[in-house]
Amino acid sequence: MAMVEAKWVRIMGDYCADPLWGPDGTMEALDDLPVSADLRARLAAWEAWFDLHSLDNPDFDKATFSRTGLALAHEVKAQLPDWTVIYFDEAAAGDKPPGAPRETFEYEVRP
């Protein structure tokens, strides 16, 4: 629950994990995010989309996945305006070489 104490969350798809990460880089439980049940359910569905379709799938639509995730991140920020909300952009990250600066594919969501 480091994210709750710090009021800081990274939203990022990952295999077989909740899509939330704390400031120390550890996965955080979706149920601990103090947003509406509807938004938590849509974050869970977004993560399930990643789990089911992204691994070694050349047809996975990273652009649509990323736009959807960013919209969800903006909703998190709207519900938690005093939190720092960081978004990991899968489409932008996929275009970068290994070792690229994180700020080229990960950024703070602003109101």
Backbone hydrogen bonds in HBPLUS format (Angstrom, degrees):
<---DONOR---> <-ACCEPTOR-->    atom                        ^
c    i                          cat <-CA-CA->   ^        H-A-AA   ^      H-
h    n   atom  resd res      DA  || num        DHA   H-A  angle D-A-AA Bond
n    s   type  num  typ     dist DA aas  dist angle  dist       angle   num
A0004-VAL N   A0001-MET O   3.09 MM   3  5.43 124.3  2.41 104.9 117.5     1
A0005-GLU N   A0001-MET O   3.26 MM   4  6.64 166.0  2.28 157.1 160.0     2
A0006-ALA N   A0002-ALA O   2.93 MM   4  6.01 157.1  1.98 148.7 155.1     3
A0007-LYS N   A0003-MET O   2.68 MM   4  5.42 123.0  2.00 136.5 151.2     4
A0008-TRP N   A0003-MET O   3.09 MM   5  4.96 151.5  2.17 132.3 140.8     5
A0084-THR N   A0007-LYS O   2.89 MM  77  6.32 159.3  1.93 148.6 151.5     6
A0009-VAL N   A0084-THR O   2.95 MM  75  6.42 154.5  2.02 161.7 170.0     7
A0086-ILE N   A0009-VAL O   2.80 MM  77  6.12 171.3  1.81 160.5 163.4     8
A0010-ARG N   A0021-TRP O   2.84 MM  11  4.93 156.6  1.90 148.5 153.8     9
A0021-TRP N   A0010-ARG O   2.92 MM  11  4.93 141.3  2.07 140.9 149.2    10
A0011-ILE N   A0086-ILE O   2.77 MM  75  6.15 161.0  1.80 161.0 164.4    11
A0088-PHE N   A0011-ILE O   3.03 MM  77  6.18 169.9  2.04 165.4 162.6    12
A0012-MET N   A0019-PRO O   2.95 MM   7  5.06 158.3  2.00 131.2 138.2    13
A0028-GLU N   A0020-LEU O   2.88 MM   8  5.26 165.2  1.90 130.6 130.8    14
A0022-GLY N   A0026-THR O   2.84 MM   4  5.51 165.1  1.86 162.1 163.6    15
A0025-GLY N   A0022-GLY O   2.98 MM   3  5.33 163.9  2.00 116.5 119.6    16
A0032-ASP N   A0029-ALA O   2.94 MM   3  5.41 152.1  2.02 111.2 120.0    17
A0033-LEU N   A0030-LEU O   3.10 MM   3  5.51 158.1  2.15 112.3 118.8    18
A0035-VAL N   A0033-LEU O   2.81 MM   2  5.75 138.0  1.98 108.5  95.7    19
A0040-ARG N   A0036-SER O   3.02 MM   4  6.39 161.7  2.06 153.6 159.0    20
A0041-ALA N   A0037-ALA O   2.92 MM   4  6.12 154.5  1.99 146.7 153.7    21
A0042-ARG N   A0038-ASP O   2.98 MM   4  6.30 151.6  2.07 146.9 154.5    22
A0043-LEU N   A0039-LEU O   2.91 MM   4  6.16 151.5  1.99 149.5 157.3    23
A0044-ALA N   A0040-ARG O   2.94 MM   4  6.19 152.2  2.02 145.5 153.2    24
A0045-ALA N   A0041-ALA O   2.95 MM   4  6.22 152.0  2.03 143.5 151.1    25
A0046-TRP N   A0042-ARG O   2.94 MM   4  6.09 151.8  2.02 141.0 148.7    26
A0047-GLU N   A0043-LEU O   2.99 MM   4  6.24 155.9  2.05 145.8 151.9    27
A0048-ALA N   A0044-ALA O   2.92 MM   4  6.17 153.9  1.98 145.4 152.9    28
A0049-TRP N   A0045-ALA O   2.97 MM   4  6.22 149.5  2.06 145.2 152.8    29
A0050-PHE N   A0046-TRP O   3.22 MM   4  6.58 153.0  2.30 143.1 149.3    30
A0051-ASP N   A0047-GLU O   2.93 MM   4  6.29 161.8  1.96 153.6 158.4    31
A0052-LEU N   A0048-ALA O   2.91 MM   4  6.06 159.7  1.95 153.1 157.7    32
A0053-HIS N   A0049-TRP O   3.06 MM   4  5.95 145.0  2.19 146.1 154.0    33
A0054-SER N   A0050-PHE O   3.10 MM   4  5.26 159.0  2.14 141.8 143.0    34
A0057-ASN N   A0054-SER O   3.34 MM   3  5.40 159.0  2.38 124.0 117.9    35
A0060-PHE N   A0057-ASN O   3.06 MM   3  5.49 169.4  2.08 117.8 120.6    36
A0062-LYS N   A0060-PHE O   3.06 MM   2  5.83 121.2  2.42 110.1  94.1    37
A0065-PHE N   A0061-ASP O   3.00 MM   4  6.20 166.7  2.02 155.6 160.0    38
A0066-SER N   A0062-LYS O   2.78 MM   4  5.86 159.7  1.82 148.1 153.5    39
A0067-ARG N   A0063-ALA O   2.94 MM   4  6.17 158.8  1.99 147.8 153.5    40
A0068-THR N   A0064-THR O   2.94 MM   4  6.07 161.7  1.98 151.0 155.9    41
A0069-GLY N   A0065-PHE O   2.95 MM   4  6.17 160.4  1.99 148.2 153.8    42
A0070-LEU N   A0066-SER O   2.89 MM   4  6.07 156.9  1.94 148.8 155.0    43
A0071-ALA N   A0067-ARG O   3.00 MM   4  6.23 156.1  2.06 145.2 151.4    44
A0072-LEU N   A0068-THR O   2.99 MM   4  6.31 154.8  2.06 148.2 155.3    45
A0073-ALA N   A0069-GLY O   2.83 MM   4  6.11 154.3  1.89 148.0 155.7    46
A0074-HIS N   A0070-LEU O   2.91 MM   4  6.21 150.0  2.00 147.7 155.4    47
A0075-GLU N   A0071-ALA O   3.06 MM   4  6.39 146.1  2.18 141.0 150.3    48
A0075-GLU N   A0072-LEU O   3.06 MM   3  4.99 117.3  2.46  92.3 108.0    49
A0076-VAL N   A0072-LEU O   2.90 MM   4  6.28 152.1  1.98 150.5 158.5    50
A0077-LYS N   A0073-ALA O   2.96 MM   4  6.25 162.5  1.99 148.2 152.6    51
A0078-ALA N   A0074-HIS O   2.89 MM   4  6.13 150.4  1.98 142.8 151.2    52
A0079-GLN N   A0075-GLU O   2.98 MM   4  6.22 150.8  2.07 146.3 153.4    53
A0080-LEU N   A0076-VAL O   2.81 MM   4  5.96 134.6  2.02 146.5 160.6    54
A0083-TRP N   A0080-LEU O   3.00 MM   3  5.51 164.7  2.03 125.2 126.9    55
A0109-VAL N   A0085-VAL O   2.73 MM  24  5.52 171.2  1.73 166.8 168.7    56
A0087-TYR N   A0107-TYR O   2.80 MM  20  5.51 168.8  1.81 157.7 159.5    57
A0107-TYR N   A0087-TYR O   3.04 MM  20  5.51 153.6  2.11 145.9 150.4    58
A0089-ASP N   A0105-PHE O   2.76 MM  16  5.26 164.8  1.78 168.2 172.0    59
A0093-ALA N   A0089-ASP O   2.89 MM   4  6.10 159.9  1.93 155.8 162.5    60
A0094-GLY N   A0090-GLU O   3.00 MM   4  6.09 149.7  2.09 144.1 151.2    61
A0095-ASP N   A0092-ALA O   3.24 MM   3  5.48 145.9  2.37 102.4 111.6    62
A0096-LYS N   A0093-ALA O   3.13 MM   3  5.33 163.3  2.16 109.5 114.7    63
A0100-ALA N   A0097-PRO O   3.10 MM   3  5.70 144.2  2.23 145.8 143.3    64
A0104-THR N   A0101-PRO O   3.01 MM   3  5.80 166.7  2.02 124.7 128.6    65
A0105-PHE N   A0102-ARG O   2.95 MM   3  5.69 168.7  1.96 125.8 129.6    66
A0106-GLU N   A0102-ARG O   2.79 MM   4  5.58 123.4  2.11 154.2 168.3    67
